[in-house]
């Protein structure tokens, strides 16, 4: 009987602990998604612009990657 009561109390305690962490995770995910979407567009636009200006794929990729890194650094320092 004691084991059953202890198990019930433990189950309730762990359930509340699991619910408490759930709210924080949702907020973090939304910030990361908006950062990735905006900087992803910077990468694509920079890559296409480099190709249009005569760069080969390797050169365009390097320039676009630098633009992406710069974008993510700016976003992270603003928050």
BALOBA-1460 file (C-alpha; in Angstrom, 3 decimals):
// residues 79
<rec num="1" residu="x" x="0.000" y="0.000" z="0.000"/>
<rec num="2" residu="x" x="2.831" y="2.406" z="0.843"/>
<rec num="3" residu="x" x="4.492" y="1.710" z="-2.498"/>
<rec num="4" residu="x" x="1.307" y="2.525" z="-4.382"/>
<rec num="5" residu="x" x="0.856" y="5.854" z="-2.578"/>
<rec num="6" residu="x" x="4.508" y="6.744" z="-3.129"/>
<rec num="7" residu="x" x="4.202" y="5.881" z="-6.825"/>
<rec num="8" residu="x" x="1.105" y="8.043" z="-7.198"/>
<rec num="9" residu="x" x="2.782" y="11.016" z="-5.509"/>
<rec num="10" residu="x" x="5.919" y="10.582" z="-7.605"/>
<rec num="11" residu="x" x="3.868" y="10.396" z="-10.816"/>
<rec num="12" residu="x" x="2.058" y="13.630" z="-9.999"/>
<rec num="13" residu="x" x="5.303" y="15.403" z="-9.070"/>
<rec num="14" residu="x" x="7.068" y="14.380" z="-12.287"/>
<rec num="15" residu="x" x="4.033" y="15.355" z="-14.354"/>
<rec num="16" residu="x" x="4.095" y="18.901" z="-12.990"/>
<rec num="17" residu="x" x="7.847" y="19.144" z="-13.503"/>
<rec num="18" residu="x" x="7.455" y="18.072" z="-17.125"/>
<rec num="19" residu="x" x="4.755" y="20.659" z="-17.769"/>
<rec num="20" residu="x" x="6.836" y="23.469" z="-16.289"/>
<rec num="21" residu="x" x="9.630" y="23.008" z="-18.854"/>
<rec num="22" residu="x" x="7.239" y="22.867" z="-21.802"/>
<rec num="23" residu="x" x="6.441" y="26.612" z="-21.862"/>
<rec num="24" residu="x" x="10.090" y="27.725" z="-21.960"/>
<rec num="25" residu="x" x="10.937" y="25.456" z="-24.881"/>
<rec num="26" residu="x" x="8.183" y="26.890" z="-27.078"/>
<rec num="27" residu="x" x="9.414" y="30.468" z="-26.614"/>
<rec num="28" residu="x" x="13.007" y="29.579" z="-27.538"/>
<rec num="29" residu="x" x="11.958" y="27.735" z="-30.687"/>
<rec num="30" residu="x" x="9.993" y="30.678" z="-32.073"/>
<rec num="31" residu="x" x="12.990" y="33.025" z="-31.745"/>
<rec num="32" residu="x" x="15.290" y="30.566" z="-33.486"/>
<rec num="33" residu="x" x="12.864" y="29.964" z="-36.353"/>
<rec num="34" residu="x" x="12.464" y="33.672" z="-37.140"/>
<rec num="35" residu="x" x="16.242" y="34.168" z="-37.051"/>
<rec num="36" residu="x" x="16.863" y="31.255" z="-39.387"/>
<rec num="37" residu="x" x="14.184" y="32.353" z="-41.855"/>
<rec num="38" residu="x" x="15.443" y="35.933" z="-42.154"/>
<rec num="39" residu="x" x="19.099" y="34.996" z="-42.441"/>
<rec num="40" residu="x" x="18.281" y="32.160" z="-44.827"/>
<rec num="41" residu="x" x="16.760" y="34.728" z="-47.175"/>
<rec num="42" residu="x" x="19.918" y="36.838" z="-46.876"/>
<rec num="43" residu="x" x="21.963" y="33.787" z="-47.891"/>
<rec num="44" residu="x" x="19.775" y="33.043" z="-50.921"/>
<rec num="45" residu="x" x="19.663" y="36.656" z="-52.106"/>
<rec num="46" residu="x" x="23.418" y="37.093" z="-51.726"/>
<rec num="47" residu="x" x="24.119" y="33.831" z="-53.558"/>
<rec num="48" residu="x" x="21.866" y="34.794" z="-56.478"/>
<rec num="49" residu="x" x="23.354" y="38.277" z="-56.641"/>
<rec num="50" residu="x" x="26.892" y="36.860" z="-56.792"/>
<rec num="51" residu="x" x="25.919" y="34.452" z="-59.580"/>
<rec num="52" residu="x" x="24.267" y="37.289" z="-61.499"/>
<rec num="53" residu="x" x="27.479" y="39.324" z="-61.188"/>
<rec num="54" residu="x" x="29.653" y="36.586" z="-62.707"/>
<rec num="55" residu="x" x="30.836" y="34.557" z="-59.709"/>
<rec num="56" residu="x" x="31.071" y="30.789" z="-59.998"/>
<rec num="57" residu="x" x="29.163" y="28.534" z="-57.591"/>
<rec num="58" residu="x" x="32.062" y="28.163" z="-55.160"/>
<rec num="59" residu="x" x="32.702" y="31.887" z="-54.955"/>
<rec num="60" residu="x" x="29.001" y="32.673" z="-54.628"/>
<rec num="61" residu="x" x="28.653" y="30.104" z="-51.848"/>
<rec num="62" residu="x" x="31.530" y="31.625" z="-49.874"/>
<rec num="63" residu="x" x="30.170" y="35.160" z="-50.205"/>
<rec num="64" residu="x" x="26.657" y="34.030" z="-49.276"/>
<rec num="65" residu="x" x="27.953" y="32.074" z="-46.265"/>
<rec num="66" residu="x" x="29.799" y="35.173" z="-44.999"/>
<rec num="67" residu="x" x="26.604" y="37.208" z="-45.364"/>
<rec num="68" residu="x" x="24.650" y="34.524" z="-43.479"/>
<rec num="69" residu="x" x="27.159" y="34.463" z="-40.606"/>
<rec num="70" residu="x" x="27.090" y="38.255" z="-40.401"/>
<rec num="71" residu="x" x="23.292" y="38.221" z="-40.293"/>
<rec num="72" residu="x" x="23.116" y="35.649" z="-37.490"/>
<rec num="73" residu="x" x="25.722" y="37.511" z="-35.436"/>
<rec num="74" residu="x" x="23.721" y="40.753" z="-35.725"/>
<rec num="75" residu="x" x="20.488" y="39.044" z="-34.722"/>
<rec num="76" residu="x" x="22.068" y="37.314" z="-31.729"/>
<rec num="77" residu="x" x="23.660" y="40.519" z="-30.422"/>
<rec num="78" residu="x" x="20.353" y="42.403" z="-30.694"/>
<rec num="79" residu="x" x="18.495" y="39.984" z="-28.413"/>
